[in-house]
């Protein structure tokens, strides 16, 4: 818990210098960000995890704090990467989490057991970006808001996949899209 306390303090400190999260969500960091990210843990497959558009580290750093490894935090914005690296260093997560300052499209591909992204882009864009990291066994664990079902329907136009919409434990309107066997339609 001390690591989460320090993470919350770092987030508040750095938020004053850059926009990491919505300012109104800082007082709710434990439920809005930490618990929302932690609820994904039971869905994460053992092995490498790619967190696309890592931003402030949700869910990737939270999952690394809960024991997931290795986690690759992919973020294109240099300032956000500086924050992510500071958190990784200060919380002693270097053996579990790596910060990649790159656009996901430019990252060298590797097989991920789990792909995740939170508050980043629509599902169809996430599938497009992450497909290079996906194998038939990869699980995609993607927290989404009230439009999750519509995003799944839209993504089905371009991609074939199996998906479950799991009710969020932190937001009654939100869903977690858990997808498998994602492939581009021919």
Rosetta constraint file for C-alpha pairs under 8 A:
AtomPair CA 1 CA 5 HARMONIC 6.24 0.50
AtomPair CA 2 CA 6 HARMONIC 6.19 0.50
AtomPair CA 3 CA 7 HARMONIC 6.08 0.50
AtomPair CA 3 CA 65 HARMONIC 7.73 0.50
AtomPair CA 3 CA 91 HARMONIC 6.18 0.50
AtomPair CA 4 CA 8 HARMONIC 6.11 0.50
AtomPair CA 5 CA 9 HARMONIC 6.31 0.50
AtomPair CA 6 CA 10 HARMONIC 6.13 0.50
AtomPair CA 6 CA 91 HARMONIC 7.80 0.50
AtomPair CA 7 CA 11 HARMONIC 6.09 0.50
AtomPair CA 7 CA 87 HARMONIC 6.69 0.50
AtomPair CA 7 CA 91 HARMONIC 7.72 0.50
AtomPair CA 8 CA 12 HARMONIC 6.24 0.50
AtomPair CA 8 CA 29 HARMONIC 6.93 0.50
AtomPair CA 9 CA 13 HARMONIC 6.11 0.50
AtomPair CA 10 CA 14 HARMONIC 6.02 0.50
AtomPair CA 10 CA 87 HARMONIC 7.24 0.50
AtomPair CA 11 CA 15 HARMONIC 5.82 0.50
AtomPair CA 11 CA 20 HARMONIC 7.62 0.50
AtomPair CA 11 CA 56 HARMONIC 7.64 0.50
AtomPair CA 12 CA 16 HARMONIC 6.86 0.50
AtomPair CA 12 CA 26 HARMONIC 6.97 0.50
AtomPair CA 13 CA 17 HARMONIC 7.67 0.50
AtomPair CA 14 CA 18 HARMONIC 6.37 0.50
AtomPair CA 14 CA 20 HARMONIC 7.75 0.50
AtomPair CA 14 CA 83 HARMONIC 7.16 0.50
AtomPair CA 15 CA 19 HARMONIC 5.66 0.50
AtomPair CA 15 CA 20 HARMONIC 5.77 0.50
AtomPair CA 15 CA 21 HARMONIC 7.37 0.50
AtomPair CA 15 CA 23 HARMONIC 7.75 0.50
AtomPair CA 18 CA 79 HARMONIC 7.81 0.50
AtomPair CA 19 CA 23 HARMONIC 7.81 0.50
AtomPair CA 20 CA 55 HARMONIC 6.51 0.50
AtomPair CA 20 CA 56 HARMONIC 5.38 0.50
AtomPair CA 20 CA 80 HARMONIC 7.24 0.50
AtomPair CA 21 CA 25 HARMONIC 6.94 0.50
AtomPair CA 21 CA 26 HARMONIC 7.40 0.50
AtomPair CA 21 CA 56 HARMONIC 6.91 0.50
AtomPair CA 22 CA 26 HARMONIC 7.23 0.50
AtomPair CA 25 CA 29 HARMONIC 6.21 0.50
AtomPair CA 25 CA 32 HARMONIC 6.69 0.50
AtomPair CA 28 CA 32 HARMONIC 5.47 0.50
AtomPair CA 28 CA 33 HARMONIC 7.56 0.50
AtomPair CA 29 CA 33 HARMONIC 5.09 0.50
AtomPair CA 29 CA 34 HARMONIC 6.26 0.50
AtomPair CA 30 CA 34 HARMONIC 4.90 0.50
AtomPair CA 30 CA 35 HARMONIC 5.97 0.50
AtomPair CA 31 CA 35 HARMONIC 4.82 0.50
AtomPair CA 31 CA 36 HARMONIC 6.24 0.50
AtomPair CA 31 CA 170 HARMONIC 6.72 0.50
AtomPair CA 32 CA 36 HARMONIC 5.79 0.50
AtomPair CA 32 CA 170 HARMONIC 7.15 0.50
AtomPair CA 33 CA 37 HARMONIC 6.02 0.50
AtomPair CA 33 CA 58 HARMONIC 6.73 0.50
AtomPair CA 33 CA 59 HARMONIC 7.91 0.50
AtomPair CA 34 CA 38 HARMONIC 6.01 0.50
AtomPair CA 34 CA 58 HARMONIC 7.59 0.50
AtomPair CA 34 CA 59 HARMONIC 7.81 0.50
AtomPair CA 34 CA 62 HARMONIC 6.47 0.50
AtomPair CA 35 CA 39 HARMONIC 6.05 0.50
AtomPair CA 35 CA 170 HARMONIC 7.05 0.50
AtomPair CA 36 CA 40 HARMONIC 7.58 0.50
AtomPair CA 36 CA 59 HARMONIC 7.95 0.50
AtomPair CA 36 CA 168 HARMONIC 7.77 0.50
AtomPair CA 36 CA 169 HARMONIC 7.29 0.50
AtomPair CA 36 CA 170 HARMONIC 5.79 0.50
AtomPair CA 37 CA 41 HARMONIC 7.81 0.50
AtomPair CA 37 CA 58 HARMONIC 6.04 0.50
AtomPair CA 37 CA 59 HARMONIC 4.54 0.50
AtomPair CA 37 CA 60 HARMONIC 7.90 0.50
AtomPair CA 37 CA 62 HARMONIC 6.31 0.50
AtomPair CA 37 CA 63 HARMONIC 7.17 0.50
AtomPair CA 38 CA 59 HARMONIC 7.25 0.50
AtomPair CA 38 CA 62 HARMONIC 6.35 0.50
AtomPair CA 38 CA 63 HARMONIC 6.38 0.50
AtomPair CA 38 CA 66 HARMONIC 7.80 0.50
AtomPair CA 39 CA 168 HARMONIC 7.82 0.50
AtomPair CA 39 CA 169 HARMONIC 6.93 0.50
AtomPair CA 40 CA 44 HARMONIC 6.64 0.50
AtomPair CA 40 CA 141 HARMONIC 6.96 0.50
AtomPair CA 41 CA 63 HARMONIC 6.57 0.50
AtomPair CA 41 CA 66 HARMONIC 7.90 0.50
AtomPair CA 43 CA 139 HARMONIC 7.93 0.50
AtomPair CA 43 CA 141 HARMONIC 6.85 0.50
AtomPair CA 43 CA 178 HARMONIC 7.65 0.50
AtomPair CA 44 CA 113 HARMONIC 7.94 0.50
AtomPair CA 44 CA 114 HARMONIC 6.02 0.50
AtomPair CA 44 CA 139 HARMONIC 7.24 0.50
AtomPair CA 44 CA 141 HARMONIC 7.18 0.50
AtomPair CA 45 CA 113 HARMONIC 5.65 0.50
AtomPair CA 45 CA 114 HARMONIC 5.79 0.50
AtomPair CA 45 CA 138 HARMONIC 7.77 0.50
AtomPair CA 45 CA 139 HARMONIC 6.77 0.50
AtomPair CA 46 CA 68 HARMONIC 7.62 0.50
AtomPair CA 46 CA 113 HARMONIC 6.46 0.50
AtomPair CA 46 CA 114 HARMONIC 7.91 0.50
AtomPair CA 47 CA 68 HARMONIC 7.98 0.50
AtomPair CA 47 CA 69 HARMONIC 6.62 0.50
AtomPair CA 47 CA 70 HARMONIC 6.72 0.50
AtomPair CA 47 CA 112 HARMONIC 7.02 0.50
AtomPair CA 47 CA 113 HARMONIC 5.18 0.50
AtomPair CA 47 CA 114 HARMONIC 7.42 0.50
AtomPair CA 48 CA 69 HARMONIC 6.29 0.50
AtomPair CA 48 CA 70 HARMONIC 4.97 0.50
AtomPair CA 48 CA 71 HARMONIC 6.00 0.50
AtomPair CA 48 CA 72 HARMONIC 7.63 0.50
AtomPair CA 48 CA 111 HARMONIC 7.52 0.50
AtomPair CA 48 CA 112 HARMONIC 4.98 0.50
AtomPair CA 48 CA 113 HARMONIC 5.30 0.50
AtomPair CA 48 CA 114 HARMONIC 6.58 0.50
AtomPair CA 49 CA 68 HARMONIC 7.89 0.50
AtomPair CA 49 CA 69 HARMONIC 7.10 0.50
AtomPair CA 49 CA 70 HARMONIC 6.24 0.50
AtomPair CA 49 CA 71 HARMONIC 4.76 0.50
AtomPair CA 49 CA 72 HARMONIC 6.19 0.50
AtomPair CA 49 CA 112 HARMONIC 5.60 0.50
AtomPair CA 49 CA 113 HARMONIC 5.95 0.50
AtomPair CA 49 CA 114 HARMONIC 4.70 0.50
AtomPair CA 49 CA 115 HARMONIC 5.70 0.50
AtomPair CA 49 CA 116 HARMONIC 7.46 0.50
AtomPair CA 50 CA 60 HARMONIC 7.93 0.50
AtomPair CA 50 CA 71 HARMONIC 5.99 0.50
AtomPair CA 50 CA 72 HARMONIC 4.94 0.50
AtomPair CA 50 CA 73 HARMONIC 6.37 0.50
AtomPair CA 50 CA 74 HARMONIC 7.19 0.50
AtomPair CA 50 CA 112 HARMONIC 6.43 0.50
AtomPair CA 50 CA 114 HARMONIC 6.45 0.50
AtomPair CA 50 CA 115 HARMONIC 4.88 0.50
AtomPair CA 50 CA 116 HARMONIC 6.22 0.50
AtomPair CA 51 CA 59 HARMONIC 7.30 0.50
AtomPair CA 51 CA 60 HARMONIC 5.64 0.50
AtomPair CA 51 CA 71 HARMONIC 7.19 0.50
AtomPair CA 51 CA 72 HARMONIC 6.09 0.50
AtomPair CA 51 CA 73 HARMONIC 5.03 0.50
AtomPair CA 51 CA 74 HARMONIC 5.96 0.50
AtomPair CA 51 CA 115 HARMONIC 6.11 0.50
AtomPair CA 51 CA 116 HARMONIC 4.88 0.50
AtomPair CA 51 CA 117 HARMONIC 5.38 0.50
AtomPair CA 52 CA 73 HARMONIC 6.64 0.50
AtomPair CA 52 CA 74 HARMONIC 5.11 0.50
AtomPair CA 52 CA 75 HARMONIC 6.81 0.50
AtomPair CA 52 CA 104 HARMONIC 6.76 0.50
AtomPair CA 52 CA 115 HARMONIC 7.53 0.50
AtomPair CA 52 CA 116 HARMONIC 6.28 0.50
AtomPair CA 52 CA 117 HARMONIC 5.00 0.50
AtomPair CA 52 CA 120 HARMONIC 7.75 0.50
AtomPair CA 52 CA 126 HARMONIC 7.97 0.50
AtomPair CA 52 CA 130 HARMONIC 7.83 0.50
AtomPair CA 53 CA 73 HARMONIC 7.54 0.50
AtomPair CA 53 CA 74 HARMONIC 5.65 0.50
AtomPair CA 53 CA 75 HARMONIC 4.87 0.50
AtomPair CA 53 CA 76 HARMONIC 7.22 0.50
AtomPair CA 53 CA 104 HARMONIC 7.86 0.50
AtomPair CA 53 CA 117 HARMONIC 6.34 0.50
AtomPair CA 53 CA 118 HARMONIC 7.64 0.50
AtomPair CA 53 CA 120 HARMONIC 5.94 0.50
AtomPair CA 54 CA 58 HARMONIC 6.26 0.50
AtomPair CA 54 CA 59 HARMONIC 7.51 0.50
AtomPair CA 54 CA 60 HARMONIC 6.83 0.50
AtomPair CA 54 CA 73 HARMONIC 5.41 0.50
AtomPair CA 54 CA 74 HARMONIC 5.59 0.50
AtomPair CA 54 CA 75 HARMONIC 5.31 0.50
AtomPair CA 54 CA 117 HARMONIC 6.96 0.50
AtomPair CA 54 CA 118 HARMONIC 7.67 0.50
AtomPair CA 55 CA 75 HARMONIC 6.25 0.50
AtomPair CA 55 CA 80 HARMONIC 5.95 0.50
AtomPair CA 55 CA 81 HARMONIC 7.74 0.50
AtomPair CA 55 CA 84 HARMONIC 7.85 0.50
AtomPair CA 56 CA 80 HARMONIC 6.72 0.50
AtomPair CA 56 CA 83 HARMONIC 7.36 0.50
AtomPair CA 56 CA 84 HARMONIC 6.60 0.50
AtomPair CA 57 CA 61 HARMONIC 4.94 0.50
AtomPair CA 57 CA 62 HARMONIC 7.14 0.50
AtomPair CA 57 CA 73 HARMONIC 7.31 0.50
AtomPair CA 57 CA 84 HARMONIC 6.39 0.50
AtomPair CA 58 CA 62 HARMONIC 6.38 0.50
AtomPair CA 58 CA 117 HARMONIC 7.93 0.50
AtomPair CA 58 CA 118 HARMONIC 6.55 0.50
AtomPair CA 59 CA 63 HARMONIC 6.09 0.50
AtomPair CA 59 CA 116 HARMONIC 7.65 0.50
AtomPair CA 59 CA 117 HARMONIC 7.23 0.50
AtomPair CA 59 CA 118 HARMONIC 6.70 0.50
AtomPair CA 60 CA 64 HARMONIC 6.17 0.50
AtomPair CA 60 CA 71 HARMONIC 6.54 0.50
AtomPair CA 60 CA 72 HARMONIC 7.70 0.50
AtomPair CA 60 CA 73 HARMONIC 6.40 0.50
AtomPair CA 60 CA 116 HARMONIC 7.95 0.50
AtomPair CA 61 CA 65 HARMONIC 6.10 0.50
AtomPair CA 61 CA 71 HARMONIC 7.93 0.50
AtomPair CA 61 CA 73 HARMONIC 7.97 0.50
AtomPair CA 61 CA 88 HARMONIC 7.70 0.50
AtomPair CA 61 CA 97 HARMONIC 7.32 0.50
AtomPair CA 62 CA 66 HARMONIC 6.35 0.50
AtomPair CA 63 CA 67 HARMONIC 6.48 0.50
AtomPair CA 63 CA 68 HARMONIC 5.48 0.50
AtomPair CA 64 CA 68 HARMONIC 4.63 0.50
AtomPair CA 64 CA 69 HARMONIC 6.13 0.50
AtomPair CA 64 CA 70 HARMONIC 7.72 0.50
AtomPair CA 64 CA 71 HARMONIC 6.55 0.50
AtomPair CA 64 CA 93 HARMONIC 7.22 0.50
AtomPair CA 64 CA 96 HARMONIC 6.10 0.50
AtomPair CA 64 CA 97 HARMONIC 6.50 0.50
AtomPair CA 65 CA 93 HARMONIC 7.43 0.50
AtomPair CA 67 CA 96 HARMONIC 7.83 0.50
AtomPair CA 68 CA 96 HARMONIC 7.12 0.50
AtomPair CA 69 CA 95 HARMONIC 7.99 0.50
AtomPair CA 69 CA 96 HARMONIC 4.76 0.50
AtomPair CA 69 CA 97 HARMONIC 6.82 0.50
AtomPair CA 70 CA 95 HARMONIC 7.67 0.50
AtomPair CA 70 CA 96 HARMONIC 4.84 0.50
AtomPair CA 70 CA 97 HARMONIC 5.79 0.50
AtomPair CA 70 CA 98 HARMONIC 7.71 0.50
AtomPair CA 71 CA 96 HARMONIC 6.03 0.50
AtomPair CA 71 CA 97 HARMONIC 4.60 0.50
AtomPair CA 71 CA 98 HARMONIC 6.28 0.50
AtomPair CA 72 CA 97 HARMONIC 5.82 0.50
AtomPair CA 72 CA 98 HARMONIC 4.93 0.50
AtomPair CA 72 CA 99 HARMONIC 6.05 0.50
AtomPair CA 72 CA 100 HARMONIC 6.79 0.50
AtomPair CA 73 CA 97 HARMONIC 7.04 0.50
AtomPair CA 73 CA 98 HARMONIC 6.01 0.50
AtomPair CA 73 CA 99 HARMONIC 4.82 0.50
AtomPair CA 73 CA 100 HARMONIC 5.88 0.50
AtomPair CA 74 CA 99 HARMONIC 6.27 0.50
AtomPair CA 74 CA 100 HARMONIC 4.84 0.50
AtomPair CA 74 CA 101 HARMONIC 6.25 0.50
AtomPair CA 74 CA 102 HARMONIC 6.36 0.50
AtomPair CA 74 CA 103 HARMONIC 7.22 0.50
AtomPair CA 74 CA 104 HARMONIC 6.47 0.50
AtomPair CA 75 CA 80 HARMONIC 7.16 0.50
AtomPair CA 75 CA 81 HARMONIC 6.32 0.50
AtomPair CA 75 CA 99 HARMONIC 7.58 0.50
AtomPair CA 75 CA 100 HARMONIC 6.26 0.50
AtomPair CA 75 CA 101 HARMONIC 5.26 0.50
AtomPair CA 75 CA 102 HARMONIC 5.81 0.50
AtomPair CA 75 CA 103 HARMONIC 6.55 0.50
AtomPair CA 75 CA 104 HARMONIC 7.58 0.50
AtomPair CA 76 CA 81 HARMONIC 7.68 0.50
AtomPair CA 76 CA 100 HARMONIC 8.00 0.50
AtomPair CA 76 CA 101 HARMONIC 5.27 0.50
AtomPair CA 76 CA 102 HARMONIC 4.58 0.50
AtomPair CA 76 CA 103 HARMONIC 4.83 0.50
AtomPair CA 76 CA 104 HARMONIC 7.64 0.50
AtomPair CA 77 CA 81 HARMONIC 6.34 0.50
AtomPair CA 77 CA 101 HARMONIC 6.89 0.50
AtomPair CA 77 CA 102 HARMONIC 7.82 0.50
AtomPair CA 78 CA 82 HARMONIC 6.29 0.50
AtomPair CA 78 CA 101 HARMONIC 6.28 0.50
AtomPair CA 79 CA 83 HARMONIC 6.56 0.50
AtomPair CA 80 CA 84 HARMONIC 6.19 0.50
AtomPair CA 81 CA 85 HARMONIC 5.98 0.50
AtomPair CA 81 CA 99 HARMONIC 6.62 0.50
AtomPair CA 81 CA 100 HARMONIC 7.51 0.50
AtomPair CA 81 CA 101 HARMONIC 6.03 0.50
AtomPair CA 82 CA 86 HARMONIC 6.14 0.50
AtomPair CA 83 CA 87 HARMONIC 6.30 0.50
AtomPair CA 84 CA 88 HARMONIC 6.16 0.50
AtomPair CA 84 CA 99 HARMONIC 6.75 0.50
AtomPair CA 85 CA 89 HARMONIC 5.99 0.50
AtomPair CA 85 CA 99 HARMONIC 6.26 0.50
AtomPair CA 86 CA 90 HARMONIC 5.93 0.50
AtomPair CA 87 CA 91 HARMONIC 5.85 0.50
AtomPair CA 88 CA 92 HARMONIC 5.98 0.50
AtomPair CA 88 CA 93 HARMONIC 4.85 0.50
AtomPair CA 88 CA 94 HARMONIC 5.91 0.50
AtomPair CA 88 CA 97 HARMONIC 6.81 0.50
AtomPair CA 88 CA 98 HARMONIC 7.90 0.50
AtomPair CA 89 CA 93 HARMONIC 6.34 0.50
AtomPair CA 89 CA 94 HARMONIC 6.34 0.50
AtomPair CA 93 CA 97 HARMONIC 5.72 0.50
AtomPair CA 94 CA 98 HARMONIC 6.61 0.50
AtomPair CA 102 CA 106 HARMONIC 6.56 0.50
AtomPair CA 102 CA 107 HARMONIC 6.44 0.50
AtomPair CA 103 CA 107 HARMONIC 6.59 0.50
AtomPair CA 104 CA 129 HARMONIC 6.39 0.50
AtomPair CA 104 CA 130 HARMONIC 7.63 0.50
AtomPair CA 105 CA 129 HARMONIC 6.03 0.50
AtomPair CA 109 CA 132 HARMONIC 5.79 0.50
AtomPair CA 109 CA 133 HARMONIC 5.53 0.50
AtomPair CA 110 CA 132 HARMONIC 7.49 0.50
AtomPair CA 110 CA 133 HARMONIC 5.32 0.50
AtomPair CA 111 CA 132 HARMONIC 7.98 0.50
AtomPair CA 111 CA 133 HARMONIC 4.93 0.50
AtomPair CA 111 CA 134 HARMONIC 5.93 0.50
AtomPair CA 111 CA 135 HARMONIC 6.40 0.50
AtomPair CA 112 CA 133 HARMONIC 5.45 0.50
AtomPair CA 112 CA 134 HARMONIC 5.97 0.50
AtomPair CA 112 CA 135 HARMONIC 7.35 0.50
AtomPair CA 112 CA 138 HARMONIC 6.27 0.50
AtomPair CA 113 CA 134 HARMONIC 7.65 0.50
AtomPair CA 113 CA 135 HARMONIC 7.88 0.50
AtomPair CA 113 CA 137 HARMONIC 6.92 0.50
AtomPair CA 113 CA 138 HARMONIC 4.67 0.50
AtomPair CA 113 CA 139 HARMONIC 6.33 0.50
AtomPair CA 114 CA 138 HARMONIC 5.46 0.50
AtomPair CA 114 CA 139 HARMONIC 4.87 0.50
AtomPair CA 114 CA 140 HARMONIC 5.66 0.50
AtomPair CA 114 CA 141 HARMONIC 7.02 0.50
AtomPair CA 115 CA 130 HARMONIC 7.12 0.50
AtomPair CA 115 CA 133 HARMONIC 7.89 0.50
AtomPair CA 115 CA 134 HARMONIC 7.75 0.50
AtomPair CA 115 CA 138 HARMONIC 7.27 0.50
AtomPair CA 115 CA 139 HARMONIC 6.45 0.50
AtomPair CA 115 CA 140 HARMONIC 4.77 0.50
AtomPair CA 115 CA 141 HARMONIC 6.24 0.50
AtomPair CA 115 CA 142 HARMONIC 7.90 0.50
AtomPair CA 116 CA 140 HARMONIC 5.88 0.50
AtomPair CA 116 CA 141 HARMONIC 5.06 0.50
AtomPair CA 116 CA 142 HARMONIC 5.31 0.50
AtomPair CA 117 CA 126 HARMONIC 7.66 0.50
AtomPair CA 117 CA 141 HARMONIC 7.57 0.50
AtomPair CA 117 CA 142 HARMONIC 5.66 0.50
AtomPair CA 117 CA 143 HARMONIC 7.28 0.50
AtomPair CA 118 CA 142 HARMONIC 6.39 0.50
AtomPair CA 118 CA 143 HARMONIC 5.75 0.50
AtomPair CA 118 CA 144 HARMONIC 7.30 0.50
AtomPair CA 119 CA 143 HARMONIC 7.66 0.50
AtomPair CA 119 CA 144 HARMONIC 7.31 0.50
AtomPair CA 121 CA 125 HARMONIC 6.17 0.50
AtomPair CA 121 CA 126 HARMONIC 6.31 0.50
AtomPair CA 122 CA 126 HARMONIC 6.41 0.50
AtomPair CA 122 CA 151 HARMONIC 6.59 0.50
AtomPair CA 123 CA 127 HARMONIC 6.15 0.50
AtomPair CA 123 CA 151 HARMONIC 5.78 0.50
AtomPair CA 123 CA 152 HARMONIC 6.81 0.50
AtomPair CA 123 CA 155 HARMONIC 6.28 0.50
AtomPair CA 124 CA 128 HARMONIC 6.25 0.50
AtomPair CA 124 CA 151 HARMONIC 7.24 0.50
AtomPair CA 124 CA 152 HARMONIC 7.91 0.50
AtomPair CA 124 CA 154 HARMONIC 6.99 0.50
AtomPair CA 124 CA 155 HARMONIC 4.57 0.50
AtomPair CA 124 CA 158 HARMONIC 7.45 0.50
AtomPair CA 124 CA 159 HARMONIC 7.81 0.50
AtomPair CA 125 CA 129 HARMONIC 6.18 0.50
AtomPair CA 126 CA 130 HARMONIC 5.90 0.50
AtomPair CA 127 CA 131 HARMONIC 5.62 0.50
AtomPair CA 127 CA 159 HARMONIC 7.85 0.50
AtomPair CA 127 CA 182 HARMONIC 7.44 0.50
AtomPair CA 130 CA 134 HARMONIC 6.53 0.50
AtomPair CA 131 CA 182 HARMONIC 7.34 0.50
AtomPair CA 131 CA 183 HARMONIC 7.21 0.50
AtomPair CA 134 CA 138 HARMONIC 5.48 0.50
AtomPair CA 134 CA 182 HARMONIC 7.54 0.50
AtomPair CA 135 CA 181 HARMONIC 7.34 0.50
AtomPair CA 136 CA 180 HARMONIC 7.14 0.50
AtomPair CA 136 CA 181 HARMONIC 4.82 0.50
AtomPair CA 136 CA 182 HARMONIC 7.27 0.50
AtomPair CA 137 CA 180 HARMONIC 7.01 0.50
AtomPair CA 137 CA 181 HARMONIC 6.74 0.50
AtomPair CA 138 CA 180 HARMONIC 6.35 0.50
AtomPair CA 138 CA 181 HARMONIC 7.08 0.50
AtomPair CA 139 CA 178 HARMONIC 6.80 0.50
AtomPair CA 139 CA 179 HARMONIC 5.86 0.50
AtomPair CA 139 CA 180 HARMONIC 5.17 0.50
AtomPair CA 139 CA 181 HARMONIC 7.82 0.50
AtomPair CA 140 CA 177 HARMONIC 7.48 0.50
AtomPair CA 140 CA 178 HARMONIC 5.49 0.50
AtomPair CA 140 CA 179 HARMONIC 4.93 0.50
AtomPair CA 140 CA 180 HARMONIC 6.38 0.50
AtomPair CA 141 CA 176 HARMONIC 6.72 0.50
AtomPair CA 141 CA 177 HARMONIC 5.91 0.50
AtomPair CA 141 CA 178 HARMONIC 4.77 0.50
AtomPair CA 141 CA 179 HARMONIC 6.74 0.50
AtomPair CA 142 CA 176 HARMONIC 5.50 0.50
AtomPair CA 142 CA 177 HARMONIC 5.02 0.50
AtomPair CA 142 CA 178 HARMONIC 6.43 0.50
AtomPair CA 143 CA 168 HARMONIC 7.88 0.50
AtomPair CA 143 CA 174 HARMONIC 7.56 0.50
AtomPair CA 143 CA 175 HARMONIC 6.11 0.50
AtomPair CA 143 CA 176 HARMONIC 4.16 0.50
AtomPair CA 143 CA 177 HARMONIC 6.08 0.50
AtomPair CA 144 CA 148 HARMONIC 5.40 0.50
AtomPair CA 144 CA 174 HARMONIC 5.81 0.50
AtomPair CA 144 CA 175 HARMONIC 5.35 0.50
AtomPair CA 144 CA 176 HARMONIC 5.66 0.50
AtomPair CA 144 CA 177 HARMONIC 6.84 0.50
AtomPair CA 145 CA 173 HARMONIC 6.46 0.50
AtomPair CA 145 CA 174 HARMONIC 4.06 0.50
AtomPair CA 145 CA 175 HARMONIC 5.98 0.50
AtomPair CA 146 CA 173 HARMONIC 4.97 0.50
AtomPair CA 146 CA 174 HARMONIC 4.80 0.50
AtomPair CA 146 CA 175 HARMONIC 6.91 0.50
AtomPair CA 147 CA 151 HARMONIC 6.19 0.50
AtomPair CA 147 CA 174 HARMONIC 7.81 0.50
AtomPair CA 148 CA 152 HARMONIC 6.23 0.50
AtomPair CA 148 CA 165 HARMONIC 7.63 0.50
AtomPair CA 148 CA 174 HARMONIC 7.27 0.50
AtomPair CA 148 CA 175 HARMONIC 6.18 0.50
AtomPair CA 148 CA 176 HARMONIC 7.80 0.50
AtomPair CA 148 CA 177 HARMONIC 7.19 0.50
AtomPair CA 149 CA 153 HARMONIC 6.28 0.50
AtomPair CA 149 CA 165 HARMONIC 7.58 0.50
AtomPair CA 150 CA 154 HARMONIC 6.14 0.50
AtomPair CA 151 CA 155 HARMONIC 6.05 0.50
AtomPair CA 152 CA 156 HARMONIC 6.24 0.50
AtomPair CA 153 CA 157 HARMONIC 7.17 0.50
AtomPair CA 154 CA 158 HARMONIC 7.79 0.50
AtomPair CA 155 CA 159 HARMONIC 5.84 0.50
AtomPair CA 156 CA 160 HARMONIC 5.90 0.50
AtomPair CA 156 CA 161 HARMONIC 7.46 0.50
AtomPair CA 157 CA 185 HARMONIC 7.75 0.50
AtomPair CA 158 CA 184 HARMONIC 6.04 0.50
AtomPair CA 158 CA 185 HARMONIC 5.46 0.50
AtomPair CA 159 CA 182 HARMONIC 6.59 0.50
AtomPair CA 159 CA 183 HARMONIC 5.49 0.50
AtomPair CA 159 CA 184 HARMONIC 4.37 0.50
AtomPair CA 159 CA 185 HARMONIC 4.89 0.50
AtomPair CA 160 CA 181 HARMONIC 7.61 0.50
AtomPair CA 160 CA 182 HARMONIC 5.80 0.50
AtomPair CA 160 CA 183 HARMONIC 5.37 0.50
AtomPair CA 160 CA 184 HARMONIC 6.17 0.50
AtomPair CA 160 CA 185 HARMONIC 5.82 0.50
AtomPair CA 161 CA 179 HARMONIC 6.54 0.50
AtomPair CA 161 CA 180 HARMONIC 5.91 0.50
AtomPair CA 161 CA 181 HARMONIC 5.21 0.50
AtomPair CA 161 CA 182 HARMONIC 4.44 0.50
AtomPair CA 161 CA 183 HARMONIC 6.49 0.50
AtomPair CA 162 CA 179 HARMONIC 5.45 0.50
AtomPair CA 162 CA 180 HARMONIC 5.18 0.50
AtomPair CA 162 CA 181 HARMONIC 6.31 0.50
AtomPair CA 162 CA 182 HARMONIC 7.23 0.50
AtomPair CA 163 CA 177 HARMONIC 6.51 0.50
AtomPair CA 163 CA 178 HARMONIC 5.44 0.50
AtomPair CA 163 CA 179 HARMONIC 4.18 0.50
AtomPair CA 163 CA 180 HARMONIC 6.38 0.50
AtomPair CA 164 CA 176 HARMONIC 7.98 0.50
AtomPair CA 164 CA 177 HARMONIC 5.88 0.50
AtomPair CA 164 CA 178 HARMONIC 5.26 0.50
AtomPair CA 164 CA 179 HARMONIC 6.51 0.50
AtomPair CA 165 CA 175 HARMONIC 5.71 0.50
AtomPair CA 165 CA 176 HARMONIC 5.62 0.50
AtomPair CA 165 CA 177 HARMONIC 4.85 0.50
AtomPair CA 165 CA 178 HARMONIC 6.48 0.50
AtomPair CA 166 CA 175 HARMONIC 5.31 0.50
AtomPair CA 166 CA 176 HARMONIC 4.98 0.50
AtomPair CA 166 CA 177 HARMONIC 6.43 0.50
AtomPair CA 166 CA 178 HARMONIC 7.36 0.50
AtomPair CA 167 CA 172 HARMONIC 7.04 0.50
AtomPair CA 167 CA 173 HARMONIC 7.90 0.50
AtomPair CA 167 CA 174 HARMONIC 6.42 0.50
AtomPair CA 167 CA 175 HARMONIC 4.63 0.50
AtomPair CA 167 CA 176 HARMONIC 6.37 0.50
AtomPair CA 168 CA 172 HARMONIC 6.27 0.50
AtomPair CA 168 CA 173 HARMONIC 7.60 0.50
AtomPair CA 168 CA 174 HARMONIC 5.41 0.50
AtomPair CA 168 CA 175 HARMONIC 4.95 0.50
AtomPair CA 168 CA 176 HARMONIC 6.11 0.50
